[in-house]
Structure formats: structure tokens, C-alpha cells
Amino acid sequence: MSNAAQSSAGQGIFFEDLTEGRSASITKTVTEADIVKFAEVTGDTNPIHLDEAYAAATRFKARIAHGMLSAGYISAVFGTRMPGPGAIYVSQLLKFRAPVKIGDAVTTTVEVTARAPEKKFVTFKTQCMVGATVVVDGEATLMVPARG
């Protein structure tokens, strides 16, 4: 993110600076601790995420991360990279395409696809990938502060 598009008060990128095609990404490697913490915070203790013996008997053959853990990386890009502080989630559509396992490096990218100046809404393509495999695909709309 360029410093010119960010104020000294920690404001993220302003609506006026978000042009179609602009994108931002992060990469996070999923750990055992991430999955356990996510289960503790959400209460989702499905054994496919936590029990190796159970998971070994499934079509995945190993434990998989919660889909919403991967989706949470989308929120991380929005909150820390683009648009950053000040933006508010309005909606998110998600399609879970493939499992994420412990040790997978998930690269999450958001890209501006449309702007609605009257509401200061910005629509983004959202995608999480492990290598060349799309694991989560979607679209989000955020309300983004305008300059002045």
C-alpha cells in the first residue's frame, strides 16, 4: 500500500484511490495451533478438523482446516492491506473449492472489480489459493471511507 494513499492516523486506502484491477495479497501457512484455536473460538469441534484417526477414514485422508479459517484470511487482507482500517464489510459470497491441510501455505488475494460512488461501496473478487489450486473463491462488498 502506498503511503500517499494512507493518512498518518492509520486510515486505510480511500474510496477514490481504489481503482478496478488494484489488488493486495497475504500468505499464511496453516498450523495445528491455528486449527485448534479456531475450534476453541468458534466452537466448531467437527472431528474432521481435530481428530486424525477420524479424518484418516474420510475422503480427505487427513485433518482439514475449517473453511471459515481460510475465509478469515480474506478479512485479514481487507483489514490490514486493502482497503485497510476504516473499511466495513457489507457482504461476502464464498465457494469452498478444495480442502486446506496443516502445513499448506494459503495465498489470499483481493482485487477491485467495481465501485459504487453513491454509496462508497467497492466490490472485490476474493480468492484463496494453495499453490495453483483455488481453495476458496468469492466476492465481497465493502463500504470504504472517502477523502474529506
Order of alpha helices (4+ residues) and beta strands (2+ residues): beta-alpha-alpha-alpha-alpha-beta-beta-beta-beta
